[in-house]
Amino acid sequence: MSSTNYYATPPQGQPFGSQASGFGGAWGMGGSGYTSASQEPLSVSTTLGLQVEWAVQGVLDAVNFQRVLKLVQEDSEISALVVKSAILNALSITSVGVFDWFILPLLDPGNRKWFHRHFEALYQGLWLAPLVALSLFLNLTWCSQIAERTFQIKHGRKAYSASPYSGMVAHIAGSAYRVILIASYLILGFLLEYVPYVGTILSFIYICYVNS
């Protein structure tokens, strides 16, 4: 792959698509590509340096809790989404804790009845997996709404979307993507547990990575 696929960002204080920035045809609204005749391609080392710089800035923004709390307190829409997400996650964690700490220890491991031998598998398949899938779907939806609302508050306009779809079609397409993502995430997570010796560790690392 060529190292000339990455291009510099516009100068500070000049928005994408402005004439002064030189990004009108490449990065601006309705642009058909990522290149511009006025832009020089960046080297691999410069590109990696920019990626590291942006990643560090993203981490710093993510742990800026004072700004986050202020935003949640001042905007009713964001605060409502955060409260709904917190309640859902609390109920999910509580249900898992009740099973692991109270119900599972009551089962007799020596009982040969089919229900006792397969109760944990039934719990994971009929309750835990659907609960995790529902929680992930709703959290992804609410997280996207929080991001869009935050962008609108900060910049005074909605985030630009290059999607050719709109309205109900865009909602269905986004929902279908989330369903496929969550289904593949759950299936692979459960399958990794059956890898000999290291399955549990692999599944744990994979789940932590995807959730992060």
Solvent accessible surface area in square Angstrom, and as a share of the most:
residue,aa,sasa,rsa
1,M,215,0.96
2,S,66,0.43
3,S,44,0.29
4,T,65,0.38
5,N,79,0.40
6,Y,101,0.38
7,Y,34,0.13
8,A,33,0.26
9,T,69,0.40
10,P,17,0.11
11,P,73,0.46
12,Q,181,0.80
13,G,81,0.78
14,Q,60,0.27
15,P,90,0.56
16,F,114,0.47
17,G,30,0.29
18,S,26,0.17
19,Q,168,0.75
20,A,81,0.63
21,S,7,0.04
22,G,24,0.23
23,F,2,0.01
24,G,31,0.29
25,G,60,0.57
26,A,6,0.05
27,W,91,0.32
28,G,7,0.07
29,M,121,0.54
30,G,66,0.63
31,G,34,0.32
32,S,123,0.79
33,G,31,0.29
34,Y,150,0.57
35,T,88,0.51
36,S,30,0.19
37,A,118,0.91
38,S,78,0.51
39,Q,37,0.16
40,E,139,0.62
41,P,62,0.39
42,L,35,0.17
43,S,59,0.38
44,V,82,0.47
45,S,83,0.53
46,T,60,0.35
47,T,10,0.06
48,L,107,0.53
49,G,41,0.39
50,L,44,0.22
51,Q,84,0.37
52,V,95,0.55
53,E,104,0.47
54,W,111,0.39
55,A,62,0.48
56,V,81,0.46
57,Q,92,0.41
58,G,38,0.36
59,V,91,0.52
60,L,99,0.49
61,D,61,0.32
62,A,71,0.55
63,V,77,0.44
64,N,50,0.26
65,F,131,0.55
66,Q,151,0.67
67,R,131,0.48
68,V,68,0.39
69,L,106,0.53
70,K,116,0.49
71,L,42,0.21
72,V,30,0.17
73,Q,147,0.66
74,E,122,0.55
75,D,14,0.07
76,S,95,0.61
77,E,86,0.38
78,I,2,0.01
79,S,30,0.19
80,A,52,0.41
81,L,11,0.05
82,V,55,0.31
83,V,81,0.46
84,K,92,0.39
85,S,21,0.14
86,A,59,0.46
87,I,99,0.50
88,L,27,0.13
89,N,54,0.27
90,A,56,0.43
91,L,117,0.58
92,S,16,0.10
93,I,125,0.64
94,T,81,0.47
95,S,28,0.18
96,V,46,0.27
97,G,10,0.10
98,V,63,0.36
99,F,7,0.03
100,D,64,0.33
101,W,186,0.65
102,F,131,0.54
103,I,69,0.35
104,L,59,0.29
105,P,89,0.56
106,L,151,0.75
107,L,42,0.21
108,D,79,0.41
109,P,132,0.83
110,G,54,0.52
111,N,39,0.20
112,R,182,0.66
113,K,136,0.57
114,W,144,0.50
115,F,104,0.43
116,H,60,0.27
117,R,116,0.42
118,H,63,0.28
119,F,41,0.17
120,E,80,0.36
121,A,63,0.49
122,L,55,0.27
123,Y,28,0.11
124,Q,57,0.26
125,G,45,0.43
126,L,136,0.68
127,W,121,0.42
128,L,35,0.17
129,A,21,0.16
130,P,66,0.41
131,L,23,0.12
132,V,46,0.26
133,A,27,0.21
134,L,93,0.46
135,S,11,0.07
136,L,40,0.20
137,F,55,0.23
138,L,47,0.23
139,N,38,0.19
140,L,62,0.31
141,T,24,0.14
142,W,34,0.12
143,C,83,0.50
144,S,41,0.26
145,Q,74,0.33
146,I,42,0.21
147,A,59,0.46
148,E,103,0.46
149,R,68,0.25
150,T,44,0.26
151,F,60,0.25
152,Q,60,0.27
153,I,75,0.38
154,K,148,0.63
155,H,93,0.41
156,G,65,0.62
157,R,118,0.43
158,K,152,0.64
159,A,49,0.38
160,Y,116,0.44
161,S,77,0.49
162,A,87,0.68
163,S,57,0.37
164,P,121,0.76
165,Y,122,0.46
166,S,88,0.57
167,G,59,0.57
168,M,134,0.60
169,V,84,0.48
170,A,38,0.30
171,H,112,0.50
172,I,102,0.52
173,A,48,0.37
174,G,25,0.24
175,S,21,0.14
176,A,48,0.37
177,Y,142,0.54
178,R,43,0.16
179,V,85,0.49
180,I,124,0.63
181,L,69,0.35
182,I,9,0.05
183,A,42,0.33
184,S,59,0.38
185,Y,12,0.05
186,L,26,0.13
187,I,103,0.52
188,L,79,0.39
189,G,4,0.04
190,F,64,0.27
191,L,106,0.53
192,L,35,0.17
193,E,82,0.37
194,Y,178,0.68
195,V,56,0.32
196,P,94,0.59
197,Y,220,0.84
198,V,72,0.41
199,G,2,0.02
200,T,102,0.60
201,I,107,0.54
202,L,74,0.37
203,S,4,0.03
204,F,134,0.56
205,I,100,0.51
206,Y,49,0.19
207,I,59,0.30
208,C,60,0.36
209,Y,170,0.65
210,V,57,0.33
211,N,87,0.44
212,S,122,0.79
